[in-house]
Amino acid sequence: MQEIYRFIDDAIEADRQRYTDIADQIWDHPETRFEEFWSAEHLASALESAGFTVTRNVGNIPNAFIASFGQGKPVIALLGEYDALAGLSQQAGCAQPTSATPGENGHGCGHNLLGTAAFAAAIAVKKWLEQYGQGGTVRFYGCPGEEGGSGKTFMVREGVFDDVDAALTWHPEAFAGMFNTRTLANIQASWRFKGIAAHAANSPHLGRSALDAVTLMTTGTNFLNEHIIEKARVHYAITNSGGISPNVVQAQAEVLYLIRAPEMTDVQHIYDRVAKIAEGAALMTETTVECRFDKACSSYLPNRTLENAMYHALSHFGTPEWNSEELAFAKQIQATLTPNDRQNSLNNIAATGGENGKAFALRHRETVLANEVAPYAATDNVLAASTDVGDVSWKLPVAQCFSPCFAVGTPLHTWQLVSQGRTSIAHKGMLLAAKTMAATTVNLFIDSGLLQECQQEHQQVTDTQPYHCPIPKNVTPSPLK
């Protein structure tokens, strides 16, 4: 493995500037779910120029693509994302909330880094295949719409992963370690009520209020929260209140629900109950209701064999060396965070490493930027979040790591993260992730026994818990409204 590590390290460092430029360019073009046309084409064209065969519009998603190099088996996938979040525009390298373009998008989850690291890993693996004449195929999967869109779930449904043997990915974080916990499955759907408009003072008896129906529905689901399993969550947002005139009985209104639980069977059960509450609200108000299923994703299924291999690579490369300017800026960011922010970050670290993880978190209460790799332990912990990587993980063995790209304590989906996403701190964490994924991919190519163990472990679970795509066939990907 030492020879592999040296080769991968040299290959990625040789193109360091190119990769940081690409990450920054995607940061400069923040696009939300299923509208990442510039970012997708930027990566696809660069991979094409690097000698990959690129297939666009995969899974009937215009900005999803596959870039492939090599021949035959095994086929190892590197999963890349590039979507941003609405309303998170922020100036880079600024330790106070300063919007670059007020109201516009921003990379609040670091997906400009996520996709670029997978891109860099794919190119490094290609160089290794060329150098050593190894058989096998490396693929970069361009996956749009992770944030609230479940792009990979749609792609799984359309069969684009059917011939893949294993997949690797990562996520930007405040620390280096393994993403080894289960996640929450979810369903997102909206309910649109239609009533009858009327003058709210002169003839309210002639009106049928869609807003009343939404209010009754949200009241009902709030009561439902007492009667669902502890780890389930029911979130909602009223996306259309019917207008801004209180003297009109609102003829239309809409509410969007996101339902989460550790298992899809629980999510489906709660979803069915929420649908009944919607029907009841319509009945009480003499309105009509229509449900629009938006998206869903399954829980994440860890693969311990593949995680161990990836952790070995991550531990070899170790955390980046931070200079005084990076540490000073990270301290400025930390000064804007609350004690609860820092504690939540430490709790996330602790959850990945068992008892050793708890000790690690305690040891790093004052750490500014991660300076050692967190311990790894197989765990039954459930991360209170969702990812469409979950659906890929039920089809084939998947492992994913975390890499330090911002100050300890930085919450996801915040201006602080956007600000740090175009700095040398983020770049160093991104390249560590690229090296980790590339080395693990090469290990899968040369060690057929490792891949076989990963697949056997995966099959042991899926033989008794077969995968069913949670998105109905008639549902199509949709951008933010």
SVG drawing of the C-alpha trace seen along z (x, -y; Angstrom):
<svg xmlns="http://www.w3.org/2000/svg" viewBox="-73 -43 79 56">
<polyline fill="none" stroke="black" stroke-width="0.4" points="0.0,0.0 2.9,-2.4 3.6,-2.5 0.0,-3.3 -0.1,-6.0 3.0,-7.7 1.6,-7.5 -1.8,-8.9 -0.2,-11.7 2.1,-12.7 -0.6,-12.5 -3.0,-14.8 -0.4,-17.2 0.9,-17.7 -2.5,-19.1 -3.3,-20.8 -3.9,-24.3 -6.2,-22.9 -8.4,-21.3 -8.6,-24.3 -9.5,-26.4 -12.3,-24.1 -13.7,-24.1 -13.6,-27.9 -15.2,-28.2 -18.1,-26.0 -18.3,-28.1 -18.6,-31.2 -21.6,-29.6 -23.9,-28.4 -26.9,-26.5 -29.7,-24.8 -31.1,-21.4 -31.6,-20.1 -30.5,-23.5 -26.7,-22.9 -26.2,-23.1 -23.1,-25.2 -21.4,-23.2 -22.3,-19.8 -21.0,-20.8 -17.9,-22.3 -17.0,-19.0 -18.1,-16.9 -16.2,-18.8 -13.0,-18.7 -13.3,-15.0 -13.9,-14.6 -10.7,-16.6 -8.8,-14.4 -9.7,-11.3 -12.9,-10.0 -15.9,-8.9 -18.8,-11.1 -22.5,-10.1 -24.8,-13.0 -28.5,-13.1 -28.2,-9.8 -31.4,-8.6 -33.3,-11.2 -31.8,-14.0 -30.3,-16.7 -27.5,-17.6 -26.6,-14.1 -23.7,-12.4 -21.2,-9.5 -17.5,-9.9 -15.9,-6.5 -12.3,-5.3 -10.9,-1.7 -12.3,1.6 -14.1,4.5 -14.6,5.3 -14.5,4.2 -16.4,1.0 -15.8,-1.5 -17.9,-4.6 -16.8,-8.0 -19.9,-10.0 -19.7,-13.8 -22.2,-16.5 -22.3,-20.2 -25.5,-21.7 -25.8,-24.8 -28.4,-26.2 -30.9,-29.0 -30.4,-32.3 -26.9,-31.6 -24.9,-34.1 -21.8,-35.1 -18.4,-36.7 -15.6,-34.3 -12.9,-34.5 -15.1,-37.0 -15.6,-36.4 -18.9,-38.2 -22.2,-37.7 -21.7,-39.7 -23.8,-38.6 -22.0,-38.6 -25.3,-39.0 -28.3,-39.5 -30.9,-36.7 -28.8,-34.6 -27.5,-31.0 -24.4,-29.9 -22.4,-26.7 -23.5,-26.1 -22.7,-22.4 -19.4,-22.4 -20.6,-20.6 -18.2,-22.6 -15.5,-20.7 -17.4,-17.4 -17.7,-17.1 -14.2,-18.4 -12.5,-15.9 -14.3,-13.0 -13.2,-14.5 -9.5,-14.7 -9.7,-11.1 -11.0,-9.8 -8.2,-11.5 -5.6,-10.1 -7.0,-6.6 -7.0,-6.9 -3.3,-7.8 -2.7,-4.7 -4.6,-2.4 -2.6,-3.8 0.7,-3.5 0.3,0.1 -2.0,1.5 -4.5,2.7 -7.9,3.9 -11.1,2.4 -13.2,-0.7 -13.3,-3.9 -16.4,-6.1 -17.2,-9.6 -21.0,-10.0 -22.2,-13.5 -25.1,-13.6 -27.3,-16.7 -30.0,-17.6 -28.8,-16.1 -30.1,-19.1 -33.8,-18.4 -34.0,-16.6 -32.7,-13.1 -31.0,-13.0 -29.2,-9.7 -32.4,-8.0 -33.9,-8.9 -30.7,-7.7 -30.9,-4.4 -34.5,-4.0 -33.4,-4.4 -30.7,-1.7 -27.6,-3.8 -25.7,-2.0 -26.8,1.6 -23.4,2.7 -21.3,1.0 -19.3,3.1 -18.6,0.5 -18.8,-3.2 -16.9,-5.8 -17.7,-9.4 -17.1,-11.9 -18.5,-15.0 -16.8,-18.2 -16.8,-18.5 -14.9,-20.0 -12.9,-16.9 -11.3,-13.8 -13.1,-10.5 -15.6,-8.1 -19.2,-8.6 -20.1,-5.3 -23.6,-6.0 -27.0,-5.2 -29.1,-8.1 -32.8,-8.9 -34.9,-7.8 -37.4,-10.5 -40.3,-11.4 -41.1,-14.9 -44.5,-15.8 -46.8,-18.8 -50.5,-19.1 -52.4,-21.8 -55.8,-22.8 -58.4,-24.6 -61.5,-26.4 -63.8,-29.2 -62.9,-32.9 -65.3,-35.3 -65.4,-38.7 -64.2,-37.9 -66.6,-40.4 -69.6,-40.6 -70.0,-37.0 -67.6,-34.7 -70.3,-32.0 -69.9,-31.7 -66.2,-31.1 -64.3,-27.9 -60.8,-28.6 -57.9,-26.7 -55.7,-28.4 -58.0,-27.1 -57.4,-23.6 -53.6,-24.1 -53.9,-25.3 -55.9,-22.3 -53.5,-20.0 -50.5,-21.4 -52.4,-21.3 -53.2,-17.7 -49.6,-16.7 -48.3,-18.5 -50.6,-16.3 -49.4,-13.3 -45.8,-14.0 -46.8,-12.5 -47.8,-9.2 -44.8,-8.4 -41.5,-6.7 -39.0,-8.8 -36.4,-9.2 -39.0,-10.2 -39.3,-13.8 -42.2,-15.6 -41.2,-19.0 -43.4,-21.4 -43.3,-24.8 -46.4,-26.7 -45.3,-27.5 -48.5,-29.3 -50.7,-31.0 -53.2,-32.1 -52.3,-35.7 -51.6,-38.8 -55.2,-40.1 -56.8,-39.3 -60.2,-40.5 -60.3,-37.6 -61.2,-34.0 -58.2,-32.3 -59.1,-30.0 -55.8,-28.2 -53.0,-27.3 -50.2,-24.8 -48.0,-23.1 -44.8,-21.1 -43.9,-18.2 -40.6,-16.4 -41.1,-13.2 -38.1,-11.3 -37.4,-8.1 -34.6,-5.5 -36.4,-3.0 -38.4,-3.7 -41.2,-1.4 -41.7,-3.9 -41.5,-6.9 -44.2,-5.3 -46.4,-4.6 -46.2,-8.2 -46.7,-9.5 -49.9,-7.6 -51.2,-9.1 -50.2,-12.6 -52.2,-12.0 -55.2,-11.0 -54.9,-14.2 -54.9,-16.2 -58.1,-14.5 -59.6,-15.2 -58.6,-18.9 -60.3,-19.1 -63.4,-17.4 -63.7,-19.8 -63.3,-22.9 -65.2,-21.6 -62.1,-22.2 -60.4,-19.8 -56.8,-18.6 -54.2,-17.3 -50.9,-15.6 -47.8,-16.0 -45.0,-13.5 -41.8,-15.4 -39.0,-13.0 -37.7,-10.4 -34.5,-8.7 -33.6,-5.6 -31.4,-5.3 -27.7,-4.9 -26.4,-1.3 -22.7,-1.3 -20.3,1.3 -17.8,2.0 -15.3,3.9 -15.1,1.0 -15.1,-1.6 -12.0,0.1 -10.2,0.0 -11.1,-3.7 -10.1,-4.5 -6.7,-2.9 -6.1,-5.3 -7.4,-8.3 -5.2,-7.6 -2.2,-7.2 -2.6,-10.6 -3.5,-12.3 -4.9,-15.7 -3.5,-18.7 -0.9,-21.0 -2.4,-24.4 -0.5,-27.6 -0.8,-30.6 -3.1,-32.6 -5.5,-29.6 -5.6,-29.2 -6.1,-32.9 -9.1,-33.0 -10.6,-29.8 -10.4,-31.5 -12.3,-34.5 -15.0,-32.2 -15.2,-30.3 -15.7,-33.7 -19.0,-34.0 -20.3,-30.5 -22.2,-29.6 -21.1,-27.1 -24.0,-24.9 -22.5,-25.0 -19.2,-23.8 -20.8,-21.1 -22.9,-19.8 -19.7,-19.5 -18.0,-17.6 -21.0,-15.3 -20.9,-14.5 -17.2,-13.5 -18.0,-11.4 -20.8,-9.5 -18.4,-8.0 -15.9,-6.5 -17.7,-4.7 -16.0,-5.2 -12.8,-6.3 -14.8,-8.9 -16.2,-10.4 -12.6,-10.7 -11.5,-12.2 -14.2,-14.8 -13.3,-15.8 -9.7,-16.1 -10.6,-18.5 -12.9,-20.9 -10.4,-23.8 -9.2,-22.7 -9.5,-25.3 -8.8,-23.1 -8.7,-19.3 -5.1,-18.1 -5.7,-14.3 -7.9,-11.7 -10.9,-10.7 -11.0,-7.1 -13.2,-4.6 -15.6,-2.1 -18.6,-0.3 -21.6,-1.9 -25.3,-1.6 -25.7,-5.3 -28.2,-7.1 -27.2,-10.6 -30.2,-12.9 -29.9,-13.8 -30.7,-12.3 -28.6,-11.6 -29.5,-10.2 -26.2,-8.2 -28.5,-5.9 -30.2,-4.5 -26.9,-3.8 -25.7,-2.0 -28.7,0.4 -27.7,1.4 -24.0,1.9 -21.2,1.5 -20.5,-2.2 -18.1,-3.9 -17.7,-7.6 -15.4,-9.7 -15.3,-13.2 -12.5,-15.6 -11.7,-18.8 -12.7,-21.9 -13.7,-24.4 -13.3,-25.4 -14.4,-23.1 -17.9,-24.0 -19.0,-25.3 -22.6,-24.3 -23.7,-23.1 -26.0,-25.3 -24.7,-28.6 -22.9,-31.7 -19.8,-30.6 -19.5,-27.5 -20.0,-29.4 -17.3,-31.8 -14.8,-29.1 -15.6,-27.0 -13.4,-29.2 -10.3,-29.2 -7.1,-27.2 -8.6,-25.5 -11.3,-24.0 -8.9,-23.2 -6.6,-21.2 -9.5,-19.2 -10.8,-18.6 -7.5,-17.2 -7.2,-14.9 -10.6,-13.4 -9.5,-13.0 -6.3,-11.1 -8.3,-8.9 -10.9,-8.0 -8.3,-7.4 -6.1,-5.2 -9.1,-3.2 -10.3,-2.7 -6.9,-1.4 -6.9,1.0 -10.3,2.3 -8.8,2.9 -5.7,4.8 -7.3,6.7 -10.2,8.9 -10.6,10.5 -11.4,7.1 -14.0,6.3 -15.5,9.8 -15.7,9.3 -17.4,6.0 -20.0,7.6 -20.6,10.5 -21.2,8.2 -23.7,6.2 -25.5,9.3 -25.9,10.6 -28.1,7.5 -29.9,7.1 -30.9,10.8 -33.1,10.3 -33.9,6.6 -34.3,6.2 -34.2,2.7 -37.3,1.0 -36.9,-2.4 -39.1,-4.9 -39.8,-7.2 -42.8,-6.1 -42.1,-5.6 -44.3,-8.5 -42.5,-11.1 -39.8,-13.2 -37.0,-15.4 -38.1,-18.9 -36.1,-22.1 -36.9,-24.5 -39.9,-26.6"/>
</svg>
